[in-house]
Amino acid sequence: MRRALALAALALAVAQPAAADSVSRGRALFVEGCSSCHGFDARGVAGQGPSLVGAGAAAADFYLSTGRMPLDAPGRQPLRDDPAYDRADIDALVAYVASLGPGPAIPDVDPARGDLAEGQRSFTANCAGCHQVVGRGGVVTGGFSPSLHEATARQIGEAVRVGPYLMPPFDEHRIDRHTLDSIARYLRYARHPDDRGGWGLFEIGPVPEGMVAWLLGGVLVLVVVRLLGERNE
Amino acid sequence: MRALGRWLVAALLLLIGRRRARPARPERPRYEAGGRDELLVLTLLAAVPAACVAFVVVYFTDASTQWLGLALGGAFALAAAAAGIAGKRLVSQKRHVEPRPELEHPEEQEEVLRELHEPGEGLTRRRLLLTAAGGAVAALLGALAIPALSLGPGAGGRLTRSPWRRGRRLVDEQGRPIAAATIEVGNFLTAFPEGADKEDFASPLVVVRIRPDELRLPAHRSNWAPDGILAFSKICTHAGCAVALFRYPLYRPRSPKPALVCPCHYSTFDVARGGHRIFGPADRALPQLPLAIDGEGNLVAAGDFSGRVGPSWWGVRKS
């Protein structure tokens, strides 16, 4: 329903002559698609959605470009989906949200500048608890932690700085710019990790590895038994 | 792993092939045990206590668990190999019946029986082998019993001692002090006591910051969280995993409240209420460390933990 409204808003926006100012175009899109939860002035509606004053460009771009907003129903966990708006509309909405007050800007993340080993260390220490060591995702009580394999470097950077939904935010003191590049680089690598030894076994840790070891060991024991034993004639 | 798999398949094929290729292997008279086989079995049996001793040495020198496993697994493998070879080569698997006439005189009969049961000169082959096997089994049992020492009184001190004292600074993984002003609301980080062993049970802390108006601490802990900064033991009170998950809602009215979550079994601890357990198998709160901010603005401990650190066992169920 909300998505239909958003699409209707999009259609309306496209039909109108291009607004001179992207902020005012963003505001128009906002009123059409977002205001039922966030309020006409983006100051939030009690119990429905938060105020976006100070949310910043990073939060707006993250939520819109990953398709997490608009949300079907307030209170549901925003999950990754196809974006409801095209890039130009997202840019307009981002410009509007950023104009509301100072907030985190869209971070400049470039995996090529990062260091793979440092990225793995930092990701393991700060992120892997929820997102799993190769970013496959998992759960935390009260919500899902999403897989990071589809996330672009920019979206990763935005999520780290904003802390969407239940994720804690990490600022420059906790994860600096260079470490952020490194984390993005590690996550690009983690989509297709180089599994030393050959079998990745879903990269979910020692449990399947132990099971495989037991199965192989069991086969080996059977072979030994077969060699030692003799058929009763 | 792939290479290991290939080796395994190759070994399997070789073994099967070996059996197929020589089906009509001339039956060796196995009961005529050669000295070589005996020597092999004896060597294997003697190696079992050696591996057991290696296990005990590794246990007391705190080397890695891989070496522990290798030593104990090796002892079992050697014992199994000895048993296998002895069964195949030393002990006759055939039943032989040799008829003989009944002895005429009962005295003679008794003498023959006595001679049969009388031990021979010195150590017989049979006794040597049995002694070696007994030694191997005793060594294995000993090695298996040794780790029980970990449950003894020696372990108690390690479990209860805490490096946290009033005024001890918190440091990050690189040993740098942590300025309270650098921690934003919603942040979480791992901290350690300055100048203490990081591997100590009570050392690792998880530090989080929430808004001071969100705090619901018990009255006697009201000054434990300066500026909403809280510190807890990072060791879960259920099974001792590292509490590595922190959820902090971006929009409070529609989301679960801030909490620390253990990734092993999802025990969930309410940070605002001083680590009170709200979900999961843990049955006591996460121990909280009172914090203060020193003159330079760095985080310091203001005392010791609110309760015993680490998983619950006898006597530490509640605290």
Interface residues (C-beta under 8 A of the other chain):
Chain A: A46 G47 Q48 G49 P50 P74 G75 A125 A128 G129 C130 G138 V139 V140 T141 G142 G143 V162 G163 P164 Y165 L166 M167 P168 P169 F170 D171 H173 R174 D195 G197 G198 W199 L216 V219 L220 V223 V224 L227 L228 E230
Chain B: M1 R2 A3 L4 G5 L8 L12 L15 R19 A80 G84 G87 K88 Q93 E173 T182 I183 E184 G186 N187 F188 L189 T190 V208 A244 L245 F246 R247 Y248 P249 L250 Y251 P253 R254 S255 P256 A259 V261 P263 Y266 T268 F279 G280
